[in-house]
Amino acid sequence: MGRSPLRKIFLILFLLMPVFVFSQAEYVPVANPVYSFLERMDALHFIKDYDSFQKPKTRKAIAGFLKQVELVNNELNSVDRNILLDLRSEFSLEMFETTYSYQSLIDGEKYDPLSQKEKFLYFNSGNKGNIFINVTADGDFIYNNQAYLSNITGKLLNAGGIIRGTLMNTFGFYIQGSNGFSMGSKWAALQKKELQYNYKFNETPEQTFFDDNEGHLSLDFDWINLKLGRDRLLLGYGENKVLLSDHSPKFDYLQLQFNYGIFSFFSFHGKMLGQSSFAGDTITGGANVLKEKYMAYHRLGFNLTDNLTLGAGEIIIYGDRPMEFSYLNPFNFYKSVEHNNRDRDNAMIFFDLENRSIKGLKLFATLLLDDINYGKIGTGWFGNQTLWDVGFSSYNLYDIIPIDFHFEYTRVEPYVFTHRLPNNSFTNFGYGLSSVLAPNSELFFSKINYRLSHRFEASFSFSYTLHGANYLDEQGNIIKNVGGDISIGHRNGDAEVVKYLDGVKQIFHRTSVDIYYEPYNEIKLLAQAIYANYPQQHDLLRYSDFYVTTIFSIQVKI
């Protein structure tokens, strides 16, 4: 007697289950070194179909790329072969369906804090899912020397935990939280950019406490993925992410992503922090008031060949009203919808390109049109707001020495990212969503990475920025608006014709040396020295006094 169709289906699913049991649906944070490794492998043609435009990616996706690298292991240099060994240990569950390289402090056979294995407070992995728990701790010593201050030092201590895992091969979750405090100079502590917009740390001048958190829930159906999260998103090519960087606070968002054939699609709708104020009240003590603000984004990518990727997308910033359903729909032309919504929002379109035809060399470019009137191109009209970002990453000396070179040029026209309604500027809590470059600026950026060993890397970067700032009086009021402030759009009475880099010329120099060393797995030592300047607003052309910031960090995970 033959089996029923339903029983056959269950039998097939049972036989296929071991193939998918260890698929991890949670995302890997963008700070993980695996991303720089995969960027290198992509440029060297060791992997295919890697999308370097947007991060983060799931553990499942990353394991797939690492498996591709496994196939060409003999073509790697000695440093990358050892890096791959470390990554095989970190992603052994996803790559080889085993936890042989993991150790657990709780319910484990033997735990060695100085071993090279992956360390967990506790983990459990089975057919129905898995869970991993870590305790984290980090400390920073910061030295900062300003022209009007001297020898200022600060110390930060921070501790927290991570819980992550995947259920039924589909449901991924990630929760991270930490609490810390500072000692010594608060000014020095604020050189850590994450503290500059931390609410608790800046609540009062005397406050020394800070906290941080992120987390997400994801549903991974192989070629399509859904995510509800609060973590760090990066969008753009190169070292400086011109569409979405790590310059502003994290935000909550709903994401949809899928890949099919030569097409890839990525979209999200996020909740930002708008303009803030304080509403005083003698009875309750008052309350902080923030205006509603949202961001909608989508991009369609085309892998025309193995080495040529094109993309096109749209961005909308809107606020002062509840969530807009027309922007919740990712399959929509946002620019047209914005017109139909009575032209109240900040709409942008962009095009991007990455070419990897020459092995070891990545060429990339992004064009963003914040606003454009084709009939007024070349007239200097303020509304033609464009951004250009072009650059390259070179790994051409790969077989000779483990070094890579990066160069990027960014040109931001006046009024780019601004809006006539201040709450619709391209900001989150007043911080630019793009890289730190302001409107009416240009940036020359270069960087060299040298890997002394698989766990010892040194980087040197230099940037030169020229900015045309608005003319201000002694009280900080705008005398003349040249489109140089991201929070101030074009106003009635401002000039209709603008000139690129007009205004108060400000020159920024920044030189940075970064050293990364991991003597034992999950015990990381980092050092950073920065030599930079703060231009003076009222000087017509000034380099101003330079300052030095040095940060020593240690990070430990159990």
C-alpha positions in Angstrom: 0.0 0.0 0.0 1.6 3.3 -1.1 2.2 6.3 1.2 -0.3 9.2 1.1 0.9 12.5 -0.5 0.8 14.1 3.0 3.1 11.4 4.5 5.5 11.8 1.6 5.7 15.5 2.2 6.5 14.9 5.9 9.1 12.3 4.9 10.8 14.7 2.5 10.9 17.5 5.2 12.3 15.1 7.7 15.1 14.0 5.4 15.9 17.6 4.5 15.9 18.9 8.1 19.5 18.1 8.9 20.6 20.3 6.0 18.9 23.3 7.6 19.2 22.6 11.3 22.2 24.8 11.8 21.1 27.8 9.7 21.6 30.8 11.9 19.1 33.6 11.2 20.5 36.3 13.6 22.6 39.1 12.3 26.3 39.7 12.9 27.0 43.3 14.2 28.8 45.6 11.7 31.8 45.9 14.0 32.8 42.3 13.5 36.1 41.9 11.7 34.6 39.3 9.4 33.3 42.1 7.1 36.7 43.5 6.3 37.9 39.9 5.5 34.9 39.4 3.2 35.5 42.7 1.5 39.0 41.6 0.7 37.9 38.2 -0.5 35.3 39.9 -2.8 37.9 42.1 -4.4 40.2 39.2 -5.0 37.5 37.2 -6.7 37.5 34.5 -4.1 33.8 34.8 -3.4 30.7 35.7 -5.5 27.5 37.6 -5.0 28.8 39.5 -2.0 26.9 42.8 -1.5 29.2 45.3 0.1 26.8 48.2 -0.1 24.7 47.3 3.0 25.5 45.7 6.4 24.9 43.8 8.6 24.3 40.3 7.3 23.0 37.1 8.9 25.4 34.4 10.3 23.9 32.0 7.7 24.9 34.3 4.8 28.4 35.0 6.2 28.9 31.2 6.6 28.0 30.7 3.0 30.7 33.2 1.9 33.3 31.6 4.2 32.5 28.2 2.6 33.4 29.7 -0.8 36.7 30.9 0.7 37.3 27.4 1.9 37.4 26.1 -1.6 40.3 28.5 -2.5 42.2 28.1 0.7 45.5 27.4 -1.1 45.3 30.8 -2.8 45.2 32.8 0.4 48.3 34.3 1.8 49.5 33.0 5.2 47.9 35.8 7.2 44.4 35.2 5.7 44.7 31.5 6.1 45.1 32.0 9.8 42.3 34.5 9.8 40.1 31.9 8.1 41.0 29.4 10.8 39.7 31.9 13.4 36.5 32.5 11.5 36.0 28.7 11.1 36.1 28.5 14.8 33.7 31.5 15.3 31.2 30.2 12.6 31.8 26.4 13.1 28.1 25.7 13.8 27.0 27.4 10.6 29.8 26.0 8.5 30.3 22.5 9.8 27.3 21.8 12.0 29.5 21.3 15.0 30.3 23.2 18.3 33.8 21.6 18.6 35.5 25.0 18.9 33.1 26.3 21.6 33.5 26.2 25.3 31.0 27.1 28.1 31.6 28.3 31.6 28.3 26.9 32.8 27.6 23.3 32.2 30.9 22.8 30.3 33.6 20.2 30.6 36.6 22.5 30.9 36.7 26.3 30.6 40.0 28.0 29.8 39.8 31.8 29.7 43.1 32.0 27.8 42.2 29.4 25.2 41.7 30.1 21.5 38.2 28.6 21.5 35.0 30.6 21.2 33.9 31.5 24.8 30.4 31.5 26.2 28.9 31.8 29.6 26.4 29.2 28.4 25.3 27.7 25.1 23.0 24.9 24.0 22.4 23.7 20.5 19.9 21.1 19.3 17.6 20.2 16.5 14.9 22.7 17.4 17.2 25.6 17.9 20.1 27.0 19.9 20.9 29.8 22.4 24.2 31.5 23.2 24.9 33.7 26.2 27.9 35.9 26.7 29.1 38.3 29.4 31.0 41.3 28.1 33.3 43.9 29.6 35.4 46.7 28.2 37.4 49.6 29.5 38.8 52.7 28.0 41.6 55.1 28.9 41.3 58.4 27.0 43.7 61.3 26.8 42.7 64.5 25.2 44.7 67.8 24.9 42.9 70.9 23.8 44.5 74.3 23.2 42.6 75.8 26.2 42.9 72.7 28.4 45.8 70.5 29.2 46.5 66.9 29.8 42.9 65.8 30.3 42.3 62.1 31.0 39.2 60.0 31.4 38.4 56.4 32.1 35.4 54.3 31.1 34.3 51.0 32.5 31.4 49.1 30.9 29.8 45.7 31.4 26.9 43.8 29.9 25.7 40.7 28.1 24.6 39.2 24.8 21.9 36.6 24.2 21.4 35.3 20.7 20.1 32.3 18.9 17.9 30.7 16.3 14.7 28.7 16.7 13.4 26.2 14.1 16.0 27.3 11.6 14.0 30.5 10.8 13.5 32.7 13.8 16.6 34.6 14.8 17.0 36.8 17.9 19.8 39.0 19.3 19.7 41.0 22.5 22.7 43.1 23.8 22.7 45.5 26.7 25.4 47.2 28.8 25.8 49.7 31.6 28.9 51.8 32.4 30.3 54.8 34.2 33.1 57.3 33.6 35.9 58.6 35.9 38.1 61.6 35.5 37.4 64.3 32.9 33.9 64.1 31.3 35.3 66.1 28.3 37.8 63.4 27.6 35.0 60.7 27.9 33.0 62.6 25.3 35.8 61.9 22.8 34.1 58.5 22.6 31.5 59.3 20.0 28.9 56.9 21.4 28.7 59.0 24.5 28.1 62.3 22.7 24.4 61.4 22.1 23.9 59.1 25.1 20.9 60.5 26.9 21.8 59.5 30.5 25.4 60.6 30.2 24.4 64.1 29.0 21.3 64.5 31.2 23.3 66.6 33.7 26.9 67.9 33.9 27.5 65.8 36.9 26.2 62.5 35.4 28.8 59.8 34.9 26.5 56.8 34.1 25.7 55.6 30.6 24.0 52.6 29.0 23.6 51.0 25.6 21.4 48.4 24.0 20.5 46.8 20.7 18.5 43.8 19.5 16.5 42.3 16.7 14.1 39.6 15.8 14.5 38.2 12.3 12.6 35.7 10.1 14.9 34.1 7.4 13.1 32.2 4.6 16.3 31.6 2.6 15.8 34.1 -0.3 13.6 36.5 1.7 14.3 38.0 5.1 12.2 40.1 7.6 13.7 41.9 10.5 12.5 44.1 13.4 15.5 45.6 15.0 17.4 48.3 16.8 21.1 48.1 15.8 23.7 49.7 13.6 22.9 49.8 9.8 25.6 50.9 7.3 24.7 51.9 3.7 27.2 52.9 1.1 30.5 51.9 -0.4 34.0 52.7 0.9 35.2 53.6 4.3 32.9 56.7 4.6 29.3 55.6 4.3 27.5 58.5 2.5 24.0 57.2 2.9 23.9 55.8 6.4 26.9 55.8 8.8 27.6 55.2 12.4 27.7 58.9 13.2 24.2 59.2 14.6 22.3 57.3 17.3 20.9 53.8 16.6 17.2 53.7 15.7 14.4 51.2 15.5 13.3 49.9 12.1 11.4 47.3 10.1 13.3 45.7 7.3 12.6 43.6 4.2 15.3 42.0 2.1 15.3 39.5 -0.7 17.6 38.1 -3.4 16.5 36.5 -6.6 18.7 35.8 -9.5 20.6 38.9 -10.5 18.3 41.1 -8.4 18.6 42.1 -4.8 16.2 44.3 -2.9 16.6 46.0 0.5 14.2 48.3 2.3 13.5 49.6 5.8 11.3 52.0 7.6 12.8 53.5 10.7 11.8 55.8 13.7 14.2 58.7 14.3 14.5 61.3 17.0 13.3 64.7 15.7 13.8 68.2 17.1 13.8 68.3 20.9 12.7 70.8 23.4 11.7 70.9 27.1 8.2 71.7 28.3 8.5 73.2 31.8 5.9 72.5 34.4 6.0 73.7 38.0 4.0 70.7 39.3 5.5 67.7 37.4 8.9 69.2 36.8 8.4 69.2 33.0 9.2 66.7 30.3 11.3 66.3 27.2 9.4 66.8 23.9 10.6 65.3 20.6 8.9 65.8 17.3 7.9 62.7 15.3 10.4 61.8 12.6 10.8 58.8 10.3 13.0 57.5 7.5 12.0 55.2 4.6 14.6 53.6 2.3 14.6 51.1 -0.5 17.2 50.0 -3.1 17.2 47.6 -6.0 20.5 46.1 -6.9 21.6 44.4 -10.2 24.5 42.0 -10.5 25.0 42.5 -14.2 28.1 40.3 -14.1 30.2 38.6 -11.4 32.2 41.8 -11.2 29.8 44.7 -11.9 27.0 45.8 -9.6 24.5 48.6 -10.2 22.0 50.0 -7.7 19.3 52.6 -7.5 17.2 53.6 -4.6 15.2 56.3 -2.8 15.2 57.9 0.7 12.4 59.8 2.4 12.6 61.8 5.6 9.3 62.9 7.0 7.9 63.9 10.4 5.4 66.0 12.4 2.7 63.4 11.9 2.1 59.7 12.6 3.7 56.9 10.5 2.8 57.3 6.8 1.3 54.2 5.3 2.3 55.2 1.8 6.0 54.9 2.8 5.4 51.7 4.7 4.9 50.0 1.4 8.4 49.2 0.1 7.2 48.5 -3.5 6.3 52.1 -4.3 7.9 55.1 -6.0 8.6 57.3 -3.0 9.3 60.5 -5.0 5.9 60.3 -6.7 4.2 59.5 -3.4 5.9 62.5 -1.8 4.4 64.7 -4.5 0.9 63.2 -4.0 1.3 63.8 -0.2 1.5 67.5 -1.1 5.3 67.9 -1.2 5.9 68.1 2.6 8.8 65.6 2.9 12.5 65.4 2.1 12.9 63.0 -0.9 16.2 61.8 -2.4 17.1 59.4 -5.1 20.5 57.8 -5.6 22.5 55.6 -8.0 25.5 53.5 -7.2 28.1 51.4 -9.0 30.8 49.0 -8.0 33.3 47.4 -10.4 35.6 44.5 -9.6 36.8 43.6 -13.1 40.5 44.0 -12.1 41.4 41.4 -9.6 42.3 43.0 -6.3 40.8 46.4 -7.2 37.4 47.8 -6.2 36.1 50.9 -7.9 32.9 52.5 -6.6 30.8 55.6 -7.1 27.5 56.9 -5.7 25.4 59.8 -7.0 22.7 61.3 -4.7 20.2 63.7 -6.0 18.6 65.5 -3.0 16.7 67.7 -5.4 17.1 68.6 -9.1 15.6 70.8 -11.7 17.0 69.8 -15.1 16.1 73.1 -16.6 18.2 74.9 -14.1 21.3 72.8 -14.3 24.4 75.0 -14.6 22.6 78.1 -13.3 23.7 77.9 -9.7 20.2 77.5 -8.5 20.2 76.5 -4.8 17.7 73.6 -5.4 20.1 71.5 -7.5 21.5 69.6 -4.6 23.8 66.7 -5.5 26.4 64.5 -3.7 29.2 62.6 -5.5 31.2 59.9 -3.8 33.9 58.1 -5.8 36.9 55.9 -4.7 38.8 52.7 -4.8 40.1 49.9 -2.6 43.3 48.2 -3.7 44.5 44.8 -2.6 46.8 44.4 -5.6 49.9 43.7 -3.4 48.1 40.8 -1.8 50.6 38.1 -2.9 53.6 40.2 -1.9 52.6 41.9 1.4 49.4 41.9 3.5 48.5 45.5 2.9 45.6 47.4 1.3 45.0 50.9 0.2 41.8 53.0 0.2 41.0 56.4 -1.3 37.7 58.3 -1.4 36.6 61.7 -2.7 33.2 63.1 -1.6 31.7 66.3 -2.9 28.5 67.6 -1.2 26.8 70.6 -2.8 25.2 73.4 -0.8 21.9 72.5 1.0 22.3 68.8 0.4 20.6 66.8 3.2 18.8 70.0 4.4 15.1 70.8 4.1 12.9 73.9 4.3 11.2 72.3 7.2 14.0 71.8 9.8 12.5 68.5 11.2 12.9 66.9 7.8 16.7 67.3 7.6 18.8 64.2 7.1 19.5 63.9 10.8 18.8 61.7 13.8 18.6 63.8 17.0 20.6 66.5 15.2 23.4 64.2 14.1 23.9 63.6 10.4 22.8 60.2 9.2 25.5 60.3 6.5 29.2 60.6 7.3 30.3 63.6 9.4 30.7 65.7 6.2 28.5 68.8 6.2 26.7 70.3 3.2 28.9 72.6 1.0 32.0 70.5 1.6 34.5 68.3 -0.1 36.5 65.4 1.5 39.7 63.7 0.5 40.2 60.5 2.4 43.0 57.9 2.4 43.7 54.8 4.5 46.3 52.1 4.7 45.8 48.8 6.5 48.7 46.5 7.3 48.2 43.1 8.8 51.3 42.1 10.8 49.6 38.8 11.7 46.2 37.3 11.7 45.5 39.0 15.0 47.6 42.1 14.8 46.6 44.9 12.4 47.7 48.5 12.1 45.9 51.2 10.2 46.8 54.8 9.1 44.3 57.2 7.8 44.3 60.8 6.7 41.5 63.1 5.7 41.3 66.7 4.4 38.0 68.5 4.4 37.2 71.9 3.0 33.9 73.4 4.2 32.0 76.5 3.3 30.2 77.5 6.5 27.4 80.0 6.9 28.3 83.6 7.9 27.4 84.1 11.6 27.5 87.1 13.9 29.1 87.1 17.4 25.8 85.7 18.9 25.8 82.8 16.4 22.9 84.2 14.3 23.1 83.6 10.5 24.1 86.7 8.6 24.2 84.9 5.2 23.1 81.4 4.4 25.3 79.6 1.9 23.8 76.1 2.5 26.6 75.0 4.8 24.5 73.8 7.8 22.6 70.5 7.7 20.0 71.8 10.2 19.2 75.0 8.2 17.5 74.7 4.8 16.8 77.4 2.3 14.6 80.2 3.7 12.6 83.0 2.3 15.0 85.8 1.6 18.1 83.6 1.1 19.8 83.9 -2.2 18.4 81.8 -5.1 21.9 81.4 -6.6 24.7 79.7 -4.6 28.3 79.0 -5.3 30.0 75.8 -4.2 32.3 76.2 -1.2 31.2 79.9 -0.8 31.1 81.1 2.8 33.5 81.0 5.7 36.3 78.6 4.6 37.0 76.0 7.2 39.8 73.4 6.8 39.7 70.2 8.7 42.7 67.8 9.0 42.4 64.5 10.7 45.2 61.9 11.0 44.5 58.6 12.8 46.6 55.6 13.7 44.8 52.5 14.9 46.3 49.3 16.3 44.3 46.1 16.9 45.7 43.1 18.7 44.0 40.0 20.0 46.4 37.9 22.0 43.8 35.4 23.0 40.4 34.7 21.4 37.8 37.3 22.7 40.4 39.3 24.5 41.1 42.4 22.4 43.4 45.3 22.8 42.9 48.5 20.8 44.8 51.7 20.6 43.9 54.9 18.6 45.8 58.1 18.3 44.1 61.1 16.5 45.7 64.4 15.5 43.0 66.8 14.3 41.8 70.4 14.4 38.7 72.4 15.2 38.4 75.4 12.8 37.2 78.7 14.2 33.8 79.9 12.8 34.6 83.6 12.5 38.0 83.3 10.7 37.8 83.7 6.9 40.4 81.0 6.4 42.0 79.2 9.4 43.4 75.8 10.3 43.1 76.6 14.0 44.9 74.8 16.8 45.4 71.1 16.6 44.5 68.6 19.4 45.5 65.1 20.2 43.2 62.3 21.4 44.6 58.9 22.4 42.3 56.0 23.3 43.4 52.7 24.8 40.8 50.0 25.0 40.4 46.4 26.2 37.4 44.2 25.3 36.7 40.8 26.9 33.9 38.4 26.2 33.0 35.3 28.3 
